[in-house]
Amino acid sequence: MNALSAAPKPGIAPAIGTVELAGIAKRYPNGTLAVNGIDLRIEGGTYCCLLGPSGCGKTTLLRMIAGHENPTDGEIRIDGMNVVGQSPRGRGTAMMFQSYALFPHLTVRDNVAFSLRVRGVARDARIAEADRVIEQVQLGALAERLPGQLSGGQQQRVALARAIITKPRVLLLDEPLSALDEFLRLQMRAELKDMQKSLGITFIHVTHTQLEAVAVADQVVVMAHGSVRQSADARGIYAEPHSAYVARFMGGQNVLVGRVEAFAAGTLTLSGAGGRTFLLRVRENEAKAGDTVTFAVRRDHILLMRAAMDGVAPPNCVTGSIRAIEYQGTFVKVTLAAGAATGGEFVAYLEEGGYFKTPFMVGETVACSWSADDAQVVAAD
């Protein structure tokens, strides 16, 4: 888990909207621990995604940053100031809800202007500002429509405009794309990213969808059971998971286990179930003979061979029968029933063009192999 990152260098002011969580915990009266002592830093002006399965604590964490719930313990600092106990307005945050929560009887213009109306801004001023923001989200021609006359994507833009009109330092988005169809979801996630860059404010976006997170975020925070398992940029989370949990959850890696037999010339030799041998390139050997090591192998770096080998399998080779084949457009997902060596299954992502030159069949016995450079040690669950 990434703790608070280093403080800014002397003489360099942090970007507006920097969020720091220090020991944040949330325990409900029934004893449920929803968030468990999280330390995290989100730099100002970045797009951060809180990612994890249902019940991992990500929405509770978002609501505490927003000011809709108070933590049981810890501090929430925005631009260096502890905001625990302050109202959402006082802490400079705005929240875009999953349901959009638009007023059905108000026009787009009046929905967007509503928060300024609550703050007592004069009508002419708030309408002028609402029109400016509506143009910013490209809805100027629809300003007089009611929410029921808009598409899902248009409603989302109205909700976004209503959130940003208050000029928050931090915009919080609770699964903003979950109500959209796949085509619109792809379009809107690109628009959210562009909007964040043009506004220059911090976005914190909750999602349970891995590809959504890696597509939009500068920083991805993977959560489980109320804690942070890893915080990194999108490529770091996907390609360099620190733990077996993150590797499995992100879906791009196979996780295997072996026992240390030897270490020489930067290569770790492991023995696995069924007499298999695994080789890993490592910078230094932190394990001793007999230790159990967990490692991950990228699914798109797997070579699939048509026939299983006779006799003793070479290093970094897993055999099994094909259980499923799924065409994914740019690649083909091949799932093997591979037994105890892999925890039950092993998955390869094969380039689409090469696969269809010599396609496989469900039920075939095949061998998967990979380079020692394509495996990395990860922490066990």
N, C-alpha and C positions, 0 to 999 in steps of 0.2 A: 504494500500500500504506500502511495506517495504521501508524505507528510507535507506540511507547509513548505513551499519552496523558499529559497533564500530571499532576504529582504532586498529591495532595490538598491543599486549602488549609490553612494553618497553623491548628492548633486543632481540625481536623475529622478524626477517626479514620476510616480506610478501613473499608468493610464487611468482615466476616469472609469469607474465601475469595477474596480478590483474587489473581488469577494474573497474573504478568508474565513474558513470555518476552523475553530479551535476546540477540539474535544466535544463536538456537538452530539448530544444524545437526546432521544425522545422515548420516554416510558409512559404508557397509558395507565389509568387507574386500575385496569384489570390485570396489570403486570406485564403486558406485552411490550417488549423492547423493539420498537420499530426502527430506531437509528442508534447505532452503538459506537459512540466516541469517535466521530469522524474528524480528521484533520485534512484540510484540502485548501488549495489556493487556485483561484480562477483569475487570470490576468484580465485587466480592463480592456475592453474593445475586442474580446475574443468570442468565438462561438463555441460553447461547451455543451456537450450532450451527457446527461445522466442516463446510463443504459443498464438495464437489468430485467430479470423476469418479474412477473406480478408478485407483489408482496415483499420486494427486496428493500423497500424504504425510500425509493427515489422520489415519489410524489410527496411523501411526508417531508423529505429534505427540502424540496422545492417550496412547499407551503411555509416552512419555517424561514427560508430566505425571504419569501414574500411578505412575511408578517401576519399570515393567516393562522399560524400556530406558533406557540412559544416552545423553545427547547426545554427539556428537563435540566440539562447541564450544558455548559460550554458557551462560547461566544460566536456571534456572527458579525464580522467586521466588513463594512463597505467603505472603501477608500480610507481604511485605518480606523474608522469609528465603530464602536460596538453598538449595533442597532437593535439588540434584543429588547423587547418591550415597546419599541416605537411602532407607530402605525405604518402601513405600506406607503402612504403619502410622505410621511416624515423620513423614511429611509431611502426614498428615491427609486422605488421599484414599481413595476407595473406587471400585471399577470394576464396572459391570454389563455382562457380556459378551453378545455377540450371540447365543450359543447358550444363554444363561441359566446353564449349567453347574451345574444342580441335582443333588444326590445322589439317584439314583432309589430307593434303599433307605431313605431317611429321610423322615419325615413333613414336612409344611409347617412345623410348629413347630420340629422339630429342624434342618431346613435353615436356617431363619432364625436360630436360636440358635447355629449351628455356630461362627461367628467368635468369639462370646463364650466358647464352650467352649475354643477354641484359646488364648484369652487367660487361661484359668484362672478365669473367673468361676464362682462356686458355682452348682449346678444350679437351686436355687429362684430365685435372682436372675436367671439368664439366661432361664429359662422365663417368668418374670413379664415381663421386658423384651420377649421374643419375642412374647408374647401382646399386649402393648401395641402393638407395631409392626404385627402382623398385623391388629389391629382398624383401625389407621390406614389400611391398604391394603384394607380391607373384605373380609377373608378369614377372619374369626373362625369362621364356621361350617364352614370347610374345614381347620382346623388339624391334624386327624388324618389327612388324606388324603395319599397318595403323589403325587409329581409326575405319574406316568403316569395318574392319575385326574383330572387337571385339564385345562382348555382351554388354548390357547396364551396367551390374555390373562391367565388366572389364574396360569400359570407365570411370566409376566412380572412380575406383582405380587409373587410370592414372591421372585424375583430382586431386585426393587427393595427389598423389605423387608429382605432379607439384607444388602444394601449399606448401607442407612441406619441399621441397628441400631448400627453402630459410631460413629454421630454424626460423619460426616466433614465437613470444611469444604468439600470439593469432591467432587461425585459425577460420575464419568465414565461415559458411556453409548456403547457401541460399536454403532452401527446397531441400536438396541433394538427397532425396529418392523418390521424387514425380514422377519421370519419370520411375520408376521401377514397375514391376508387384508385386503382393502381396507376392509371395514366395520369390522372390529375395529381396524385401524390408525387410522382416524379417531377412534374412541372413545378409544383408548389415548393418542393424542397429546394430547388434551384433558385426560386424567387426569394425564399426566406434567406438563403445565403447571400444573395445579391443585396437584399434589403439591409442585412446586418452590416455588410461592408460599407454601404452608402451612408448609413446612420452613424457608424462608428461606435455603437454602444455594445455593452456586454449582453449576449443572448445566452440563457441557460434553458435548455430544451430537454424535456423528459421523453424518453421513448423506450419501447421494448424491442425495437427492430434494429438488428445489427447493421444492415446495409444503409439504413437511413442515417444512423449515427456516423458511420465512417464517410458517408457522402458529404455531410454538411459541416462536421465539427472540426475546429482547430484542436480541441481537447476532448477526449472521450474518457469518461469516468465509469468504469464497470463496477456494478454493485451486486452484493449478494448478502442476504440475511442481515441487513442493516449496516453493512460495512463496505468500505471501498476495497476492491480486490486489485485494481490497477488504474492509474491515471496517466495518460500519455497522449501523443498525437495519434491520428487515425491509423497511420501505417505501423506505429509502434504497437498499438493494441492488436492489430490484425496479424502482423507478421512476426512480432517479437513478444508473445505473451509471457508473463512472468510465472504463471501458475497453470496447472492442469485445468482448473476451473475456467479461467479466461480462454485458454486454447479451445476447450470444448464448447463454451458458450458462443464464441465468435464464429465457430463453425468451419474455419479454414484449415484446421490441423487435426491430425491423428495423434492420439496420446498413447504411449507405450511405456513399459516398465522393464528394467533389466537389473541384474546384479553385477557389480564391478568385478572384473577379472584382472584387468591390467590398465596401466596408463603409460604411454610412451610416445615421444615426438608429437605432443599435442593431440593425441588420439586416445580416447577412452574406449576400452573394449568391455562390452556388457554381454552377459548371457541371459537369454530370455526363455520363456516357456517353450516346451517342445524342442529344446536343443538349439534354438536359434541364437545367432551371434549378431550383435549390433555394434556399430562403430560410430562415434561422435567426435567431431572436432571441438576441442575446448581450449580456452586460453590458458587455464591452469587447472590442475586436478584438485578439487576440494573434497573428493570422496576417497575412501580407502577400500582395499579389497574386501569384498563381502557386503558392502553397502548397497542398498537399493536406490536406484536412480530413475526418476521419471523424466521422459523427454517427449518432445512434440516434433512431428514431421508435417510439413505443408502438403496439403492434398494436391495442389497443382504442380508439385515437383515429383510426382510419382510416375514411374515407368511401369506399364502393364504388359506382361508377356503372356502369350497365348497358352503355353503349356507349363504346367508345374514341373520343376526339375526333379530328376531322380536322385536318390541318395541324399547326402547332406546338403542343405540349402546354403548358398553363399551368404556372406554378411549382408545385413540390411535387406532382408528378403522376407516377405510374408506371403504365404499361400492360403488360398481358400476358394470357395465356390461363389460365383456371382449371385447375389440375392436380389438385386434391383439395378435397373439402368434407367436413368432419368435424363432426358434431353433438356438442357438449360439455355439453349440459344447459342451462346458463345462457347460453351463447353458441355461435356457430357459427364454426369455424375454416376460413377460405378461403385456400388456398395458390395463388399464381400462379407460373407459370414466366415470369419477368420479364427474363431476359437479363442482360447484363453490368452494367447500371445497379445491380443489387442483389446481385451475386454469384451469380445464378442463380435465386433465388426471393424472393418477398415475401409476407408473411402478414398477414391482417386478421382481427381478432376482432370479429364482428358480433353485436349484441344479438339474442337468440333471437326475441323477438316481432316485431321489425321485419324480420328476415331472412325469416321464413316468410310475410309478407304478399306479398313479391315475390321468391321464391327464385331463385337462380342455378343454372346447370347446368355440369357439368364440360365444358371445351372452349370455353366462351364467352370472348370477348375483352372485358376490362373495364378501367376506369381507377380507380386508387386515389389519393386526395388527402388532404392533412392540412394543418393550420394551422402557420404558422411557429413558433408558441408551443409546439407539441407535439414539436419536435425539439431535441436537445441535443448539443453537441459531446462526444465521448468520445476517449480515447486510442486510437491504432491498436494493433493486436496487434504 
